[in-house]
Amino acid sequence: MEVEKMDENEWKYHGEGNQSLVVSHCQRCVVLRFLKFPPNHNKTSEEILHHLQNIVDFGKHVMKQFFGENYVHHGEIIQLPLDFVRQLCLKIQPERPECRCDKDMDTLSGYAVCLPNLTRLQSLRFAEPRPILCIEIKPKCGFIPFSSHVSQEIKHKVCRYCMHQHLKVANGKWKRPSKYCPLDLFSGNKQRMHFALKSLLQEAQNNLKIFKNGELIYGCRDDQDCVSDWNELARHLKPFFFPCNGLVSGPHCTRTIVKELIHVITMTLLSSTDTCRAGDMKTVPISQGRSYCEASAFNKELVRNGKHKLESSGLPRGCLLYKTLQAQMLDMLDIEGLYPLYSRVEQYLEEFPEERSTLQIDGPYNEAFYEKLLDLSPEDDGTVAFALTKVQQYRIAMTAKDCSIMIALSPCLQDECSEQRPVVLTSKSRFTFSVSVLDLDLKPYESIPHQYKLDGEIVNYYLKNVQAKEDPVMSNLFKENEDCTLVLHKV
């Protein structure tokens, strides 16, 4: 791609995270990802290049092994003319949220990662002539901790996401808690998945965004009026799901369109678009666990209706949700069991700081790094090697817990659909689609103490301010246990 020959006006602000900023091209299906730093940082161009190379290598050599070739797009590093980068930075600066402007886009090194624009279909190279709909979902952690190291029984009953919601509301992050529970989405049960997706649409927070032709049309606004926002969303979606005027009208129009959207998202999440076959597969039974959360609004509704039996259909083994859950379940010890092992590694590094590079804590993230992750032995032999393996597995799990799934949809006619392009049907339309995963940067080693502290804050707040007020009947909900199995695929 000859970026230097493109006018910077063809690029637009796309979004950003804690460490990077992304711009997308208006015509080509590509984005550029730049690192960002506090003002007056002292990072050299070589250090920035090394950082970006680690990001690319981690996606290529590690996360592709967990998720599969078709789902992970690691990108490539390119070097841009500095004048182009500076002009681009000036153009997009007014579009950046104020809360993100404490860090500046890297305009000194000229290095960036070039990636496909995942709001577009990945089966075509250039922008399609037809409109493209894209749904971005950040599903979060899809299982209840099963570790014997857990000190509070509530963590075996209520998922981290549902507990954290109450602390976030108390801290002013959100005005009200969401009814979304990740375990409902990861259940594979369509009724529970529909409820989870409807809850996400009602309270999107940071966990759901919808794009039309690359433009955000529905996202996280805490002050949003759900009814008016749904009506506006339905106006955007109606040409996709009901292309002929008059097919749906009246007060049920919005509800019907949203229902169609939820159906399409569910079917694509349960589909398998990765043709890679697993190689040697290791299956390790790790515990008895549960596939439901006692705080789930769906579960509480069952109780109100006099039902105490919850069906769990399970996820198809080839779908992205299944692969995501398996990577998340590398967190076998919970942060409470992991933190002492982290401390063991830290103590070793204090005595032998020169060993940090040998232990590959900061990379390189290559095939050797991935192979070490496959040791699932639960027996602690007291060595630094064992502790480090569990720490690295935890970092992978945390990455999978915070990733985003991108579902791109484009309407197609029956005679246009081929076997090479997957298709999902609705009552009046059919779509070709692609499913991808992004936000796969390895979680920092240094963030583990913060996660340990945050876990305690979440649990203590929930026990003190929420559980004590819950209806006692909920504590006896769903006492049956189900097997949890960790499956690693080498693809």
Secondary structure by P-SEA (a helix, b strand, c coil): cccccccccccccccccccbbbbbbccccbbbbbbbbcccccccaaaaaaaaaaaaaaaacccccccccccccbbbbbbccaaaaaaaaaaaccccccccccccccccccbbbbbcccccccccccccccbbbbbbbbcccccccccccccccccccccaaaaaaaaaaaaccccccccccccccccccaaaaaaaaaaaaacccccbbbbccccccccccccccaaaaaaaaaaacccccccccccccccaaaaaaaaaaaaaaaaaaacccccccccbbbbbbcccccccccccaaaaaaaaacccbbbbbccccccaaaaaaaaaacccccaaaaaaaaaaaaaaaaacccccccccccccccaaaaaaaccccccccccaaaaaaaaaaaaaaaaaacbbbbbbbbbbccccccccbbbbbcccccccccccccccccccccaaaaaaaaaaaaaaaaaccccccccccccccccbbbbbbbbbbcc
